[in-house]
Amino acid sequence: MAADAVTIVMVAEAPPPDPAHWLSTVEAFHDAGEDVASLDDVAALGVHLTTALKSAKTGYAVPRESVEADSILLEEELARFPQARVLMLMGDTAIKAVNAIAKRNHEPRPVPAGATYRIRGGDYRFRGMRVFPSYLQVGPAFYIEKSKRRMIAEDIAAALAVVRS
């Protein structure tokens, strides 16, 4: 997809150990009411999928140093999409990475600290993009926690409404 076609950048946590885990992203967009059957269909909506961490996680917790170091690469990647209108931050690590970018550049913190269920739905901005903090949409937890799955779909639908308005 051409960079000028990207209107939403969706940042997940880390590269999944199994690429099939990305398929839950297709289901999340389907849950949001989109007629998609593949990652190519999601991309055709103007969505660029990426990760906050650029190497696989080695444990459950992600060290702050890893988030800060990889946020440099994420910042370079985000710069490739100057016309993006929405930044979806899927999970705590993605939120921390974008906040690290802002801190390093002496910009206001785009997403406040707090539990995701409390901060989602707020009106947050980062470098001209509307920011949607949400839950992680990849991996087996997507299929277990039905309320989070519903909230992910709501956040995707709201993000798509922004780019379609």
N, C-alpha and C positions, 0 to 999 in steps of 0.2 A: 504494500500500500504506500502511496506517495505521502510524504510528510504533510503536504497541504490538504490532504483528505482527512487527517486525524482531527477529530473534535473532542474526543475523550481519551485521556490517558488513565488507564487502570493499573495501579501499582499494588501487587500482591507482596507477600513477605519474602519468599526465597524460591529459587528454582526447585520445583518439586522433584523428589527422587524418582518418581515415575511420571513421565509426561502425560499419561492418561489422567492424572489428577487435574489437569487443566480442563478436562471435559466437564467437570462440575460448573465451570464458568459458562459453558453453553447452556446448561440446565438453569443456571441463575438468570440468564437473559431470557430464557423461555418462560421461567416463573414470572418475570417482569412483563410478560405479554408480547415478547418479540418472537417472530416466526424465524427461528434460527435452528440449524441442525448441526453446525460445525463451527470450529474456530474461525474458519474463513468467512462464514456468515456474520459472526460477531465483528470481525475486522471490516466487513462491508458496511457496517453501521457507523464506521468512522472511529472505531475503538482500537487503541494500541495497548497491548498487554505487555507488562514488564514486571520486574521485581525490584524491591528495595535492596535486597542482598544480591550480590552478583555471583556468589558461590553457594554451594549447598550448605545447609545448616549442619552443624556437627553435634548439636545437642538440643534440648528443649528450649532453653533460654538463649537469647542472642546477646552477646556482650555489647555494651554501649560503644566500645571502640570499633567493633565490626560495622555497626550501623553508621557511625560517623565516617569511617573510611569509605564504605561503599556508597554513601550519600554523594560523594564527589562524582562518581560515575553516573549515579541517577540524575544529578543536576545537569551533567553534560547531555544525557539522553533527553531530558525534558526540554532542553534548549533547541533540540531538533524539531520541536512542534510548537512554534511561536503562535500559531493560530488556534491551538487547543483552547476550548472554552471551559472544560471540566477536568478536574483531577480527582479521581476516585482513589481513596486510600483504604485498601482492604486489609485491615488488621493493624494491631499496635505497632508492629515493626515499620510498616509503611508510614504511619503517622509520625513515628519518631524520626524516620529518615528525612521527611520533608521539613519537620521542625528543625532538624540539624542543619539542613541547607539554609534555612532562614537565619538561624543563629550565627552560622559562619559568615554570612553576608550582612550581618547587622540589620536584618529586616524583622518586622514584627512576627511573632509566633503565629502561624496560620491556624493551627488547631490547638485549642486549650487542653490542658491536662484534664483527665477525667475518664470515667468509664464510658465505653463506646455507646451504651444505651442512653447515656445522658447527653452526649455531645452530638450524636447523629441528628441530622435535620436542622442544624444551625446554619447560619449564613456566614460561611468562612471563605476567605479569598487568599490567593497566593499568585502573585505575578500575573494578575489579570484573569486568572481562572477561578471558577467557583469550585470549592473543595467540599467533597462529600466523604467524611470519615464513615467507615462501615466495618463489617466483620469480614474475616477471611473467607473467600469464596472457593478455595481449592482444598482438596484433601478429604479424607473420610469424615471429618467433623461436620462437613456441609450436610451430610445425609443423616446425622444423628440429632442435631439441635434444630428442630423444626421452627422454633420462634426466630432464631437467627437467620435461617434460610428465608423466612418471610420478610424479615427486615432488610436483608441483602436485596431481595427483589424490589422492595419499596424504594431503596436507595438508587438502584439502577434505573428504575422508572422515572424517578425524580431527576436524575442526571440527564437522561435522554430527553426529558421535557425541556430542560434548560437549552440543550443544543438545537431543539426543534422549534423553539420559540422565536 
